[in-house]
Every structure is written in structure tokens, then in C-alpha cells.
Amino acid sequence: MDLDLGAPHSLGTTIIGVTYDGGVVLGADSRTSTGMYVANRASDKITQLTDNVYICRSGSAADSQVISDYVRYFLHQHTIQLGQPSTVKVAANLVRLLSYQNKNMLQMGIIVGGWDKYEGGQIYSVPLGGTILKQPFTIGGSGSSYLYGFFDQAWKEGMSKDEAEKLVVKAVSLAIARDGASGGVVRTVIINADGVTRNFYSGDSLPLWHEELEPHNSLLDILSSGSPEPMST
Amino acid sequence: MSSIGTGYDLSVTTFSPDGRVFQIEYAAKAVDNSGTVIGIKCKDGIVMGVEKLISSKMMLAGSNRRIHAVHRHSGMAVAGLAADGRQIVARAKSEATSYERVYGEPIPVKELADRVASYVHLCTLYWWLRPFGSGIILGGYDRDGPQLYMIEPSGVSYRYFGATIGKGRQAAKTEIEKLKLSEMTCREGIIEVAKIIYGVHDEAKDKAFELEMSWICDESNRQHQKVPDALLEEAKTAAKTALEEMDAD
């Protein structure tokens, strides 16, 4: 199998945005792939736009980075003009505008999540093509295919902050187990009236699912640690 | 009559030695000579009223509107040169729709006032433009509550509890200051505005006038609309009665 190192960086990805009673939780995996090669195994797909609005990026890494830079810039100007923080709705609409107007050139799916004093915690989904949809929770990226059934069963209204975060971490780790384009660590960002909290769940702290194998120590470690176990014939 | 700026008043891009721009002051005079326009901010919304002086008996009642809806949640009452006012309203409408198209939410009233004021000010910066001869009272109801702004021909814009422009503005201002606006609902406010406009109308100088009123309040679903006919009639009757009581003294 040929490693296509010339392929554009793609965020294979699993991204999730969930509202809870008082705010939102955004979650993502950390694998950036160039074809079959993992270009970055610990990337941060949750990007800040303003103090109170963050986005999860999926699809083309370049496209989503450039768009988030533009939207951050516009939102900054908007905040200065208005004299108060922009709302989540405005942030989502700017992402949507750029996404829709450049749909022929862009390939990215974005989840916008944040908190503002008027509407509280909100999640907006801006998938390929530039639709905008406000939802209580949303999932995106290649790994999300494996999560639709899971969320249908597991999601409920009015969860607490901890319940929501546990749900997100569990979901991302399930998707990582099944989707080859998702992997690495799970990052979460919780946004509410009190501010923003970033959390990190390393790959080896995530539960293993079904037939996943326990990680082995490398042969080098075994050899250097003393007499290795003899091979049995 | 205040001082005439001989020589320094020929262009809006000329300052006088004492730091005034006479053209802008003259524009303000055009506004001062128009029928009274008032706006008040009650606890649940905004009420605006215009003393629309009727120049001819042939005019159809309800024509030549002086209060315009700018967007669902905001309206403008215009004083001074009517044609100039129409331009400002058109610009405000365009700003409101373009903001919503880009940002996906109705334009905050403060932002609308800033944009309109910038536009009016723009026309005081170039010699090939003349300042607008209109004063604007802008009332709106957004997520930060009801707000009232007044924009002058100089491009200055302030937020008010009560604002007045036109001939009877001094008298009207005194009347508004007597009111307890923070405890008044818009329903009550309508009556008060009508009374004030009838009160400041000068029977001797100007013959007929038509009262035009609009409101934006919780009762109107936070939409800018003409005051319903029934309420308007009620207000007019109350105003006429109050006048008669005053005359009777």
C-alpha cells in the first residue's frame, strides 16, 4: 500500500458538540492524516474564535484553519464595533457565510459552540455546503458515522456538565475504535457562564472496546529490562 | 437670530475663527422650523409622535408619512426637510438588512444609530455634498430592551429617555421632564405624547395638523407599528379634553 505523502492534510476526525444545562461541551479526536500517514497524532481540532465561542474543525485542515482565521478576525472587529462580546449565533453565521459563498472551493465541516448572556449555551452545525443548523447536540467528521445510533440512545436533555463531558469522551473513544481516520487523544472544551475549561484525555486512559488489543511493550523495552521470557516451541 | 457667519458660512468644509461650522448650524435651523417630533422611552417600549403640519386642505389624510419603519424592531420619525429624511430612512433600512444578511441577527439599535449617524456625518465632510436638513428620532426594541436615539444634522447621536425636535421642542421637553417615564407603560405613554403635541401646537401660526404616532412595545410584540386606530382616537380625545381644560382656566 502506497503512503500518499503528497495528499492534502485531512482531518479524518470525530467531532462532537453537546449542550447541557448551563453551557456546551465540545469534543474531538486528535488525528491529522495525509493519506495513510498520520501527520499529527496529537492535533488540536478545537479552535478558539472569541473568549466565549470555540469551533470543532473537520475535513480539510487548511480550509478549516483559514476560515477560522477569517471568522476570528471579523468577530474581533464586530466585538469592537458593538462594544460587547459577539453572540454564538453571529459567529456561526459568519462561518456559514464564508462556507456557503466558497462552497466550490472548500471542503470542511464545522461545529460552532459557545455561551452568551442572551441565549446561554448553543451548538450550531455548519456542514459541507454551508447549511446552518442550531441543534441541542451534533456530531461530525468521518468517525461520526459510527455514533448516530449511540447518540440516539444515550443523549438526553438537561444533563449536568460532568454527565455531558463523560458522554462526549465515551463517544469519541468509541469512534476512534472503529474509524481508521480518527485516533490519538480526546480533547474537550467546556464553555459556560463561568468561562472556558480545556481537558485532555490521553489515548491510553481511554477504555478499550470489544476486540481492541491491550497495548504491548515494545521488544526493545523487553530486551533491555533483563532476561526476556524464553520462547516456547 | 444668532450671528451670521459672513464669509465663513459658504461651505461645509470651512471653519469659522471661533471654531463653528456654520453650514451645519444652518442645517439644524431647517430642522428647528419643522413640526414638532417627540419620542419617549416607557418601561415596556418606545412611543413616537409627530405634529404633521398640513400645508393644503387638498392633501389626503394619512399621506406624507413622517414615521417610517426601518426594520421589524425599529422605526424612525423624521423632522426637517422631508426628502432628506427619506434618504436617511432608505439608508437605515439598507444598513439594517445588510447587517442581518451578514450576521444573522437583527441589527442592535445602538449599532443602527451609530451607522445612521456616521452616514449623516459623512455629508458634513465634503464640499460637494450638503448636510442633511433633517433630524431623526430612532426608536427600537432589541435584546437589550427598548432604546431611543436622536440623530442631528451634524451627525451627533445620543441615547435618550425623551427626545424632542422641531418648533415646539423646548415646550415639549419641559412637558416630558414632568413625566415619570420609568413607571409608565406605552399605553399610557400614547396618551401623554398626544397631549403634549396638541399642547405645543401653535394655533395662531400653523393652522391644521395631523397627529401621527407609532410604538414598539411588548404589546405590539416588539414590532414597530402605527398605533392602532382605536388607541389613537382615544389619545386624541384625551388630548383635546386636556387642552380645553387648560383653556378654560
Interface residues (C-beta under 8 A of the other chain):
Chain A: H78 Q81 L82 G83 T87 K89 V90 A92 N93 L94 R96 L97 Y118 I132
Chain B: V102 Y103 G104 E105 P108 K110 E111 D114 R143
